């Protein structure tokens, strides 16, 4: 559960998988990142608040770049 600006949101590992194996200290280190986003600086994760309000509008997509395949 995450409370942001007076609203509670359930964050499941299905929607936010990069937190599943993160240390609790890193997951609890969350802060506002401007008026419309939150961030977990220890995890290098940023989310728009609207993606919590309307997750169906924000499918999980992994963007790959060429460096992901170097040496593969």
PDB file with SEQRES, HELIX, SHEET and CRYST1 records, atoms N, CA, C and O in Angstrom:
SEQRES   1 A   72  UNK UNK UNK UNK UNK UNK UNK UNK UNK UNK UNK UNK UNK          
SEQRES   2 A   72  UNK UNK UNK UNK UNK UNK UNK UNK UNK UNK UNK UNK UNK          
SEQRES   3 A   72  UNK UNK UNK UNK UNK UNK UNK UNK UNK UNK UNK UNK UNK          
SEQRES   4 A   72  UNK UNK UNK UNK UNK UNK UNK UNK UNK UNK UNK UNK UNK          
SEQRES   5 A   72  UNK UNK UNK UNK UNK UNK UNK UNK UNK UNK UNK UNK UNK          
SEQRES   6 A   72  UNK UNK UNK UNK UNK UNK UNK                                  
HELIX    1 AA1 UNK A   17  UNK A   19  5                                   3    
HELIX    2 AA2 UNK A   24  UNK A   28  1                                   5    
HELIX    3 AA3 UNK A   49  UNK A   53  1                                   5    
HELIX    4 AA4 UNK A   55  UNK A   57  5                                   3    
HELIX    5 AA5 UNK A   66  UNK A   69  5                                   4    
SHEET    1 AA1 2 UNK A   2  UNK A   4  0                                        
SHEET    2 AA1 2 UNK A   7  UNK A   9 -1                                        
SHEET    1 AA2 3 UNK A  31  UNK A  32  0                                        
SHEET    2 AA2 3 UNK A  37  UNK A  40 -1                                        
SHEET    3 AA2 3 UNK A  45  UNK A  48 -1                                        
CRYST1    1.000    1.000    1.000  90.00  90.00  90.00 P 1           1          
ATOM      1  N   UNK A   1       0.846  -1.183   0.000  1.00  0.00           N  
ATOM      2  CA  UNK A   1       0.000   0.000   0.000  1.00  0.00           C  
ATOM      3  C   UNK A   1       0.885   1.238   0.000  1.00  0.00           C  
ATOM      4  O   UNK A   1       1.952   1.278   0.613  1.00  0.00           O  
ATOM      5  N   UNK A   2       0.402   2.231  -0.703  1.00  0.00           N  
ATOM      6  CA  UNK A   2       1.120   3.499  -0.784  1.00  0.00           C  
ATOM      7  C   UNK A   2       0.106   4.625  -0.681  1.00  0.00           C  
ATOM      8  O   UNK A   2      -0.881   4.638  -1.417  1.00  0.00           O  
ATOM      9  N   UNK A   3       0.332   5.555   0.209  1.00  0.00           N  
ATOM     10  CA  UNK A   3      -0.531   6.735   0.340  1.00  0.00           C  
ATOM     11  C   UNK A   3       0.153   7.913  -0.319  1.00  0.00           C  
ATOM     12  O   UNK A   3       1.285   8.265   0.014  1.00  0.00           O  
ATOM     13  N   UNK A   4      -0.562   8.523  -1.271  1.00  0.00           N  
ATOM     14  CA  UNK A   4      -0.025   9.669  -1.999  1.00  0.00           C  
ATOM     15  C   UNK A   4      -1.105  10.740  -2.066  1.00  0.00           C  
ATOM     16  O   UNK A   4      -2.190  10.511  -2.600  1.00  0.00           O  
ATOM     17  N   UNK A   5      -0.802  11.892  -1.527  1.00  0.00           N  
ATOM     18  CA  UNK A   5      -1.713  13.036  -1.573  1.00  0.00           C  
ATOM     19  C   UNK A   5      -3.125  12.682  -1.099  1.00  0.00           C  
ATOM     20  O   UNK A   5      -4.113  13.101  -1.701  1.00  0.00           O  
ATOM     21  N   UNK A   6      -3.208  11.912  -0.025  1.00  0.00           N  
ATOM     22  CA  UNK A   6      -4.496  11.572   0.564  1.00  0.00           C  
ATOM     23  C   UNK A   6      -5.221  10.402  -0.075  1.00  0.00           C  
ATOM     24  O   UNK A   6      -6.359  10.113   0.295  1.00  0.00           O  
ATOM     25  N   UNK A   7      -4.594   9.722  -1.024  1.00  0.00           N  
ATOM     26  CA  UNK A   7      -5.199   8.563  -1.675  1.00  0.00           C  
ATOM     27  C   UNK A   7      -4.321   7.340  -1.442  1.00  0.00           C  
ATOM     28  O   UNK A   7      -3.094   7.434  -1.457  1.00  0.00           O  
ATOM     29  N   UNK A   8      -4.955   6.198  -1.227  1.00  0.00           N  
ATOM     30  CA  UNK A   8      -4.230   4.947  -1.009  1.00  0.00           C  
ATOM     31  C   UNK A   8      -4.241   4.104  -2.278  1.00  0.00           C  
ATOM     32  O   UNK A   8      -5.270   3.986  -2.944  1.00  0.00           O  
ATOM     33  N   UNK A   9      -3.093   3.521  -2.608  1.00  0.00           N  
ATOM     34  CA  UNK A   9      -2.954   2.689  -3.802  1.00  0.00           C  
ATOM     35  C   UNK A   9      -2.303   1.376  -3.413  1.00  0.00           C  
ATOM     36  O   UNK A   9      -1.386   1.344  -2.593  1.00  0.00           O  
ATOM     37  N   UNK A  10      -2.784   0.288  -4.009  1.00  0.00           N  
ATOM     38  CA  UNK A  10      -2.174  -1.025  -3.812  1.00  0.00           C  
ATOM     39  C   UNK A  10      -1.202  -1.256  -4.957  1.00  0.00           C  
ATOM     40  O   UNK A  10      -1.589  -1.204  -6.124  1.00  0.00           O  
ATOM     41  N   UNK A  11       0.041  -1.507  -4.631  1.00  0.00           N  
ATOM     42  CA  UNK A  11       1.057  -1.780  -5.643  1.00  0.00           C  
ATOM     43  C   UNK A  11       1.411  -3.259  -5.588  1.00  0.00           C  
ATOM     44  O   UNK A  11       2.033  -3.716  -4.630  1.00  0.00           O  
ATOM     45  N   UNK A  12       1.023  -3.995  -6.599  1.00  0.00           N  
ATOM     46  CA  UNK A  12       1.334  -5.425  -6.617  1.00  0.00           C  
ATOM     47  C   UNK A  12       2.662  -5.661  -7.340  1.00  0.00           C  
ATOM     48  O   UNK A  12       3.090  -4.852  -8.163  1.00  0.00           O  
ATOM     49  N   UNK A  13       3.293  -6.769  -7.020  1.00  0.00           N  
ATOM     50  CA  UNK A  13       4.538  -7.124  -7.706  1.00  0.00           C  
ATOM     51  C   UNK A  13       4.295  -7.396  -9.182  1.00  0.00           C  
ATOM     52  O   UNK A  13       5.226  -7.307  -9.983  1.00  0.00           O  
ATOM     53  N   UNK A  14       3.059  -7.725  -9.559  1.00  0.00           N  
ATOM     54  CA  UNK A  14       2.753  -7.916 -10.978  1.00  0.00           C  
ATOM     55  C   UNK A  14       2.873  -6.601 -11.740  1.00  0.00           C  
ATOM     56  O   UNK A  14       3.294  -6.588 -12.897  1.00  0.00           O  
ATOM     57  N   UNK A  15       2.509  -5.504 -11.099  1.00  0.00           N  
ATOM     58  CA  UNK A  15       2.583  -4.191 -11.740  1.00  0.00           C  
ATOM     59  C   UNK A  15       3.944  -3.521 -11.530  1.00  0.00           C  
ATOM     60  O   UNK A  15       4.393  -2.750 -12.377  1.00  0.00           O  
ATOM     61  N   UNK A  16       4.594  -3.811 -10.413  1.00  0.00           N  
ATOM     62  CA  UNK A  16       5.864  -3.169 -10.077  1.00  0.00           C  
ATOM     63  C   UNK A  16       6.861  -4.265  -9.683  1.00  0.00           C  
ATOM     64  O   UNK A  16       7.239  -4.357  -8.515  1.00  0.00           O  
ATOM     65  N   UNK A  17       7.284  -5.084 -10.628  1.00  0.00           N  
ATOM     66  CA  UNK A  17       8.111  -6.251 -10.295  1.00  0.00           C  
ATOM     67  C   UNK A  17       9.496  -5.911  -9.767  1.00  0.00           C  
ATOM     68  O   UNK A  17      10.095  -6.726  -9.065  1.00  0.00           O  
ATOM     69  N   UNK A  18      10.021  -4.737 -10.081  1.00  0.00           N  
ATOM     70  CA  UNK A  18      11.380  -4.409  -9.658  1.00  0.00           C  
ATOM     71  C   UNK A  18      11.491  -4.184  -8.157  1.00  0.00           C  
ATOM     72  O   UNK A  18      12.597  -4.031  -7.637  1.00  0.00           O  
ATOM     73  N   UNK A  19      10.366  -4.160  -7.453  1.00  0.00           N  
ATOM     74  CA  UNK A  19      10.411  -4.001  -5.996  1.00  0.00           C  
ATOM     75  C   UNK A  19      10.366  -5.331  -5.254  1.00  0.00           C  
ATOM     76  O   UNK A  19      10.587  -5.373  -4.044  1.00  0.00           O  
ATOM     77  N   UNK A  20      10.089  -6.394  -5.953  1.00  0.00           N  
ATOM     78  CA  UNK A  20       9.901  -7.691  -5.303  1.00  0.00           C  
ATOM     79  C   UNK A  20      11.128  -8.134  -4.511  1.00  0.00           C  
ATOM     80  O   UNK A  20      10.982  -8.642  -3.399  1.00  0.00           O  
ATOM     81  N   UNK A  21      12.308  -7.960  -5.042  1.00  0.00           N  
ATOM     82  CA  UNK A  21      13.521  -8.409  -4.373  1.00  0.00           C  
ATOM     83  C   UNK A  21      14.334  -7.259  -3.783  1.00  0.00           C  
ATOM     84  O   UNK A  21      15.470  -7.452  -3.350  1.00  0.00           O  
ATOM     85  N   UNK A  22      13.748  -6.064  -3.769  1.00  0.00           N  
ATOM     86  CA  UNK A  22      14.456  -4.892  -3.250  1.00  0.00           C  
ATOM     87  C   UNK A  22      14.482  -4.916  -1.725  1.00  0.00           C  
ATOM     88  O   UNK A  22      13.550  -5.418  -1.096  1.00  0.00           O  
ATOM     89  N   UNK A  23      15.531  -4.383  -1.134  1.00  0.00           N  
ATOM     90  CA  UNK A  23      15.574  -4.278   0.334  1.00  0.00           C  
ATOM     91  C   UNK A  23      14.440  -3.374   0.835  1.00  0.00           C  
ATOM     92  O   UNK A  23      14.082  -2.396   0.177  1.00  0.00           O  
ATOM     93  N   UNK A  24      13.892  -3.702   1.980  1.00  0.00           N  
ATOM     94  CA  UNK A  24      12.788  -2.931   2.544  1.00  0.00           C  
ATOM     95  C   UNK A  24      13.175  -1.459   2.683  1.00  0.00           C  
ATOM     96  O   UNK A  24      12.368  -0.576   2.394  1.00  0.00           O  
ATOM     97  N   UNK A  25      14.388  -1.198   3.118  1.00  0.00           N  
ATOM     98  CA  UNK A  25      14.857   0.184   3.277  1.00  0.00           C  
ATOM     99  C   UNK A  25      14.729   0.956   1.960  1.00  0.00           C  
ATOM    100  O   UNK A  25      14.353   2.128   1.970  1.00  0.00           O  
ATOM    101  N   UNK A  26      15.034   0.319   0.837  1.00  0.00           N  
ATOM    102  CA  UNK A  26      14.945   0.984  -0.464  1.00  0.00           C  
ATOM    103  C   UNK A  26      13.501   1.200  -0.887  1.00  0.00           C  
ATOM    104  O   UNK A  26      13.179   2.227  -1.484  1.00  0.00           O  
ATOM    105  N   UNK A  27      12.633   0.252  -0.589  1.00  0.00           N  
ATOM    106  CA  UNK A  27      11.218   0.379  -0.943  1.00  0.00           C  
ATOM    107  C   UNK A  27      10.561   1.479  -0.110  1.00  0.00           C  
ATOM    108  O   UNK A  27       9.706   2.208  -0.612  1.00  0.00           O  
ATOM    109  N   UNK A  28      10.950   1.601   1.149  1.00  0.00           N  
ATOM    110  CA  UNK A  28      10.367   2.618   2.016  1.00  0.00           C  
ATOM    111  C   UNK A  28      10.914   4.014   1.744  1.00  0.00           C  
ATOM    112  O   UNK A  28      10.342   5.001   2.208  1.00  0.00           O  
ATOM    113  N   UNK A  29      12.000   4.110   1.008  1.00  0.00           N  
ATOM    114  CA  UNK A  29      12.578   5.404   0.652  1.00  0.00           C  
ATOM    115  C   UNK A  29      11.886   5.919  -0.610  1.00  0.00           C  
ATOM    116  O   UNK A  29      12.426   5.825  -1.712  1.00  0.00           O  
ATOM    117  N   UNK A  30      10.693   6.458  -0.431  1.00  0.00           N  
ATOM    118  CA  UNK A  30       9.884   6.978  -1.545  1.00  0.00           C  
ATOM    119  C   UNK A  30       9.590   8.446  -1.270  1.00  0.00           C  
ATOM    120  O   UNK A  30       9.375   8.846  -0.126  1.00  0.00           O  
ATOM    121  N   UNK A  31       9.584   9.237  -2.330  1.00  0.00           N  
ATOM    122  CA  UNK A  31       9.358  10.667  -2.175  1.00  0.00           C  
ATOM    123  C   UNK A  31       8.654  11.233  -3.397  1.00  0.00           C  
ATOM    124  O   UNK A  31       8.625  10.608  -4.457  1.00  0.00           O  
ATOM    125  N   UNK A  32       8.095  12.403  -3.239  1.00  0.00           N  
ATOM    126  CA  UNK A  32       7.473  13.087  -4.375  1.00  0.00           C  
ATOM    127  C   UNK A  32       8.582  13.541  -5.323  1.00  0.00           C  
ATOM    128  O   UNK A  32       9.663  13.956  -4.905  1.00  0.00           O  
ATOM    129  N   UNK A  33       8.276  13.448  -6.590  1.00  0.00           N  
ATOM    130  CA  UNK A  33       9.191  13.904  -7.636  1.00  0.00           C  
ATOM    131  C   UNK A  33       8.416  14.897  -8.500  1.00  0.00           C  
ATOM    132  O   UNK A  33       7.966  14.564  -9.596  1.00  0.00           O  
ATOM    133  N   UNK A  34       8.269  16.095  -8.000  1.00  0.00           N  
ATOM    134  CA  UNK A  34       7.418  17.078  -8.655  1.00  0.00           C  
ATOM    135  C   UNK A  34       5.977  16.889  -8.204  1.00  0.00           C  
ATOM    136  O   UNK A  34       5.709  16.055  -7.339  1.00  0.00           O  
ATOM    137  N   UNK A  35       5.050  17.641  -8.770  1.00  0.00           N  
ATOM    138  CA  UNK A  35       3.664  17.598  -8.307  1.00  0.00           C  
ATOM    139  C   UNK A  35       2.874  16.378  -8.775  1.00  0.00           C  
ATOM    140  O   UNK A  35       1.801  16.102  -8.237  1.00  0.00           O  
ATOM    141  N   UNK A  36       3.382  15.644  -9.765  1.00  0.00           N  
ATOM    142  CA  UNK A  36       2.590  14.568 -10.351  1.00  0.00           C  
ATOM    143  C   UNK A  36       3.311  13.234 -10.440  1.00  0.00           C  
ATOM    144  O   UNK A  36       2.902  12.362 -11.206  1.00  0.00           O  
ATOM    145  N   UNK A  37       4.373  13.060  -9.673  1.00  0.00           N  
ATOM    146  CA  UNK A  37       5.131  11.810  -9.753  1.00  0.00           C  
ATOM    147  C   UNK A  37       5.750  11.483  -8.402  1.00  0.00           C  
ATOM    148  O   UNK A  37       5.917  12.349  -7.542  1.00  0.00           O  
ATOM    149  N   UNK A  38       6.084  10.209  -8.243  1.00  0.00           N  
ATOM    150  CA  UNK A  38       6.788   9.734  -7.058  1.00  0.00           C  
ATOM    151  C   UNK A  38       8.020   8.982  -7.521  1.00  0.00           C  
ATOM    152  O   UNK A  38       8.087   8.500  -8.652  1.00  0.00           O  
ATOM    153  N   UNK A  39       8.993   8.890  -6.629  1.00  0.00           N  
ATOM    154  CA  UNK A  39      10.223   8.196  -7.010  1.00  0.00           C  
ATOM    155  C   UNK A  39      10.792   7.408  -5.840  1.00  0.00           C  
ATOM    156  O   UNK A  39      10.607   7.750  -4.672  1.00  0.00           O  
ATOM    157  N   UNK A  40      11.482   6.352  -6.197  1.00  0.00           N  
ATOM    158  CA  UNK A  40      12.264   5.546  -5.274  1.00  0.00           C  
ATOM    159  C   UNK A  40      13.715   5.724  -5.708  1.00  0.00           C  
ATOM    160  O   UNK A  40      14.189   4.973  -6.561  1.00  0.00           O  
ATOM    161  N   UNK A  41      14.437   6.699  -5.145  1.00  0.00           N  
ATOM    162  CA  UNK A  41      15.787   7.001  -5.634  1.00  0.00           C  
ATOM    163  C   UNK A  41      16.763   5.840  -5.499  1.00  0.00           C  
ATOM    164  O   UNK A  41      17.642   5.679  -6.346  1.00  0.00           O  
ATOM    165  N   UNK A  42      16.631   5.033  -4.459  1.00  0.00           N  
ATOM    166  CA  UNK A  42      17.550   3.904  -4.289  1.00  0.00           C  
ATOM    167  C   UNK A  42      17.356   2.843  -5.371  1.00  0.00           C  
ATOM    168  O   UNK A  42      18.279   2.089  -5.678  1.00  0.00           O  
ATOM    169  N   UNK A  43      16.153   2.786  -5.948  1.00  0.00           N  
ATOM    170  CA  UNK A  43      15.839   1.771  -6.952  1.00  0.00           C  
ATOM    171  C   UNK A  43      15.839   2.335  -8.367  1.00  0.00           C  
ATOM    172  O   UNK A  43      15.659   1.592  -9.332  1.00  0.00           O  
ATOM    173  N   UNK A  44      16.040   3.644  -8.497  1.00  0.00           N  
ATOM    174  CA  UNK A  44      15.987   4.323  -9.797  1.00  0.00           C  
ATOM    175  C   UNK A  44      14.644   4.066 -10.480  1.00  0.00           C  
ATOM    176  O   UNK A  44      14.590   3.741 -11.667  1.00  0.00           O  
ATOM    177  N   UNK A  45      13.556   4.216  -9.710  1.00  0.00           N  
ATOM    178  CA  UNK A  45      12.197   3.995 -10.205  1.00  0.00           C  
ATOM    179  C   UNK A  45      11.403   5.278 -10.023  1.00  0.00           C  
ATOM    180  O   UNK A  45      11.417   5.885  -8.952  1.00  0.00           O  
ATOM    181  N   UNK A  46      10.706   5.685 -11.093  1.00  0.00           N  
ATOM    182  CA  UNK A  46       9.816   6.840 -11.061  1.00  0.00           C  
ATOM    183  C   UNK A  46       8.453   6.411 -11.595  1.00  0.00           C  
ATOM    184  O   UNK A  46       8.377   5.658 -12.566  1.00  0.00           O  
ATOM    185  N   UNK A  47       7.379   6.884 -10.968  1.00  0.00           N  
ATOM    186  CA  UNK A  47       6.031   6.591 -11.437  1.00  0.00           C  
ATOM    187  C   UNK A  47       5.197   7.856 -11.437  1.00  0.00           C  
ATOM    188  O   UNK A  47       5.260   8.655 -10.503  1.00  0.00           O  
ATOM    189  N   UNK A  48       4.419   8.031 -12.486  1.00  0.00           N  
ATOM    190  CA  UNK A  48       3.451   9.112 -12.483  1.00  0.00           C  
ATOM    191  C   UNK A  48       2.289   8.699 -11.593  1.00  0.00           C  
ATOM    192  O   UNK A  48       1.893   7.533 -11.589  1.00  0.00           O  
ATOM    193  N   UNK A  49       1.744   9.642 -10.843  1.00  0.00           N  
ATOM    194  CA  UNK A  49       0.615   9.335  -9.968  1.00  0.00           C  
ATOM    195  C   UNK A  49      -0.570   8.853 -10.788  1.00  0.00           C  
ATOM    196  O   UNK A  49      -1.332   8.002 -10.329  1.00  0.00           O  
ATOM    197  N   UNK A  50      -0.737   9.378 -11.982  1.00  0.00           N  
ATOM    198  CA  UNK A  50      -1.844   8.936 -12.833  1.00  0.00           C  
ATOM    199  C   UNK A  50      -1.744   7.449 -13.170  1.00  0.00           C  
ATOM    200  O   UNK A  50      -2.764   6.791 -13.371  1.00  0.00           O  
ATOM    201  N   UNK A  51      -0.519   6.917 -13.232  1.00  0.00           N  
ATOM    202  CA  UNK A  51      -0.375   5.478 -13.514  1.00  0.00           C  
ATOM    203  C   UNK A  51      -0.874   4.637 -12.347  1.00  0.00           C  
ATOM    204  O   UNK A  51      -1.219   3.470 -12.534  1.00  0.00           O  
ATOM    205  N   UNK A  52      -0.918   5.211 -11.140  1.00  0.00           N  
ATOM    206  CA  UNK A  52      -1.501   4.517  -9.993  1.00  0.00           C  
ATOM    207  C   UNK A  52      -3.017   4.628 -10.021  1.00  0.00           C  
ATOM    208  O   UNK A  52      -3.725   3.698  -9.635  1.00  0.00           O  
ATOM    209  N   UNK A  53      -3.509   5.774 -10.481  1.00  0.00           N  
ATOM    210  CA  UNK A  53      -4.948   5.998 -10.544  1.00  0.00           C  
ATOM    211  C   UNK A  53      -5.591   5.216 -11.679  1.00  0.00           C  
ATOM    212  O   UNK A  53      -6.719   4.743 -11.541  1.00  0.00           O  
ATOM    213  N   UNK A  54      -4.888   5.074 -12.800  1.00  0.00           N  
ATOM    214  CA  UNK A  54      -5.420   4.418 -14.000  1.00  0.00           C  
ATOM    215  C   UNK A  54      -4.383   3.454 -14.581  1.00  0.00           C  
ATOM    216  O   UNK A  54      -3.840   3.714 -15.655  1.00  0.00           O  
ATOM    217  N   UNK A  55      -4.100   2.349 -13.893  1.00  0.00           N  
ATOM    218  CA  UNK A  55      -3.048   1.437 -14.376  1.00  0.00           C  
ATOM    219  C   UNK A  55      -3.339   0.842 -15.756  1.00  0.00           C  
ATOM    220  O   UNK A  55      -2.410   0.462 -16.469  1.00  0.00           O  
ATOM    221  N   UNK A  56      -4.607   0.756 -16.139  1.00  0.00           N  
ATOM    222  CA  UNK A  56      -4.949   0.196 -17.455  1.00  0.00           C  
ATOM    223  C   UNK A  56      -4.423   1.062 -18.597  1.00  0.00           C  
ATOM    224  O   UNK A  56      -4.275   0.577 -19.719  1.00  0.00           O  
ATOM    225  N   UNK A  57      -4.143   2.314 -18.330  1.00  0.00           N  
ATOM    226  CA  UNK A  57      -3.604   3.226 -19.351  1.00  0.00           C  
ATOM    227  C   UNK A  57      -2.087   3.126 -19.484  1.00  0.00           C  
ATOM    228  O   UNK A  57      -1.496   3.697 -20.401  1.00  0.00           O  
ATOM    229  N   UNK A  58      -1.464   2.394 -18.560  1.00  0.00           N  
ATOM    230  CA  UNK A  58      -0.009   2.315 -18.511  1.00  0.00           C  
ATOM    231  C   UNK A  58       0.445   0.855 -18.468  1.00  0.00           C  
ATOM    232  O   UNK A  58       0.848   0.366 -17.413  1.00  0.00           O  
ATOM    233  N   UNK A  59       0.385   0.160 -19.599  1.00  0.00           N  
ATOM    234  CA  UNK A  59       0.846  -1.235 -19.587  1.00  0.00           C  
ATOM    235  C   UNK A  59       2.346  -1.300 -19.313  1.00  0.00           C  
ATOM    236  O   UNK A  59       3.100  -0.403 -19.691  1.00  0.00           O  
ATOM    237  N   UNK A  60       2.758  -2.364 -18.657  1.00  0.00           N  
ATOM    238  CA  UNK A  60       4.180  -2.556 -18.392  1.00  0.00           C  
ATOM    239  C   UNK A  60       4.896  -2.889 -19.687  1.00  0.00           C  
ATOM    240  O   UNK A  60       4.575  -3.871 -20.357  1.00  0.00           O  
ATOM    241  N   UNK A  61       5.854  -2.070 -20.024  1.00  0.00           N  
ATOM    242  CA  UNK A  61       6.632  -2.269 -21.244  1.00  0.00           C  
ATOM    243  C   UNK A  61       8.090  -2.065 -20.886  1.00  0.00           C  
ATOM    244  O   UNK A  61       8.457  -1.076 -20.251  1.00  0.00           O  
ATOM    245  N   UNK A  62       8.908  -3.004 -21.296  1.00  0.00           N  
ATOM    246  CA  UNK A  62      10.348  -2.878 -21.080  1.00  0.00           C  
ATOM    247  C   UNK A  62      10.950  -2.349 -22.370  1.00  0.00           C  
ATOM    248  O   UNK A  62      10.808  -2.959 -23.429  1.00  0.00           O  
ATOM    249  N   UNK A  63      11.621  -1.217 -22.275  1.00  0.00           N  
ATOM    250  CA  UNK A  63      12.298  -0.662 -23.445  1.00  0.00           C  
ATOM    251  C   UNK A  63      13.715  -1.198 -23.459  1.00  0.00           C  
ATOM    252  O   UNK A  63      14.450  -1.052 -22.482  1.00  0.00           O  
ATOM    253  N   UNK A  64      14.094  -1.809 -24.545  1.00  0.00           N  
ATOM    254  CA  UNK A  64      15.432  -2.368 -24.696  1.00  0.00           C  
ATOM    255  C   UNK A  64      16.266  -1.453 -25.567  1.00  0.00           C  
ATOM    256  O   UNK A  64      15.742  -0.764 -26.442  1.00  0.00           O  
ATOM    257  N   UNK A  65      17.560  -1.449 -25.325  1.00  0.00           N  
ATOM    258  CA  UNK A  65      18.458  -0.741 -26.213  1.00  0.00           C  
ATOM    259  C   UNK A  65      19.564  -1.703 -26.627  1.00  0.00           C  
ATOM    260  O   UNK A  65      19.661  -2.806 -26.089  1.00  0.00           O  
ATOM    261  N   UNK A  66      20.388  -1.297 -27.564  1.00  0.00           N  
ATOM    262  CA  UNK A  66      21.405  -2.191 -28.117  1.00  0.00           C  
ATOM    263  C   UNK A  66      22.387  -2.679 -27.055  1.00  0.00           C  
ATOM    264  O   UNK A  66      22.917  -3.783 -27.176  1.00  0.00           O  
ATOM    265  N   UNK A  67      22.637  -1.892 -26.033  1.00  0.00           N  
ATOM    266  CA  UNK A  67      23.592  -2.295 -24.991  1.00  0.00           C  
ATOM    267  C   UNK A  67      23.092  -3.506 -24.200  1.00  0.00           C  
ATOM    268  O   UNK A  67      23.885  -4.206 -23.572  1.00  0.00           O  
ATOM    269  N   UNK A  68      21.779  -3.754 -24.229  1.00  0.00           N  
ATOM    270  CA  UNK A  68      21.233  -4.931 -23.535  1.00  0.00           C  
ATOM    271  C   UNK A  68      21.704  -6.223 -24.185  1.00  0.00           C  
ATOM    272  O   UNK A  68      21.670  -7.283 -23.559  1.00  0.00           O  
ATOM    273  N   UNK A  69      22.140  -6.143 -25.429  1.00  0.00           N  
ATOM    274  CA  UNK A  69      22.473  -7.350 -26.168  1.00  0.00           C  
ATOM    275  C   UNK A  69      23.965  -7.504 -26.442  1.00  0.00           C  
ATOM    276  O   UNK A  69      24.364  -8.445 -27.129  1.00  0.00           O  
ATOM    277  N   UNK A  70      24.779  -6.625 -25.934  1.00  0.00           N  
ATOM    278  CA  UNK A  70      26.220  -6.713 -26.133  1.00  0.00           C  
ATOM    279  C   UNK A  70      26.757  -7.956 -25.441  1.00  0.00           C  
ATOM    280  O   UNK A  70      26.514  -8.170 -24.253  1.00  0.00           O  
ATOM    281  N   UNK A  71      27.475  -8.760 -26.178  1.00  0.00           N  
ATOM    282  CA  UNK A  71      28.067  -9.970 -25.640  1.00  0.00           C  
ATOM    283  C   UNK A  71      27.098 -11.119 -25.487  1.00  0.00           C  
ATOM    284  O   UNK A  71      27.467 -12.164 -24.951  1.00  0.00           O  
ATOM    285  N   UNK A  72      25.880 -10.960 -25.939  1.00  0.00           N  
ATOM    286  CA  UNK A  72      24.880 -12.026 -25.818  1.00  0.00           C  
ATOM    287  C   UNK A  72      25.045 -13.051 -26.909  1.00  0.00           C  
ATOM    288  O   UNK A  72      24.289 -14.021 -26.964  1.00  0.00           O  
TER     289      UNK A  72                                                      
END                                                                             
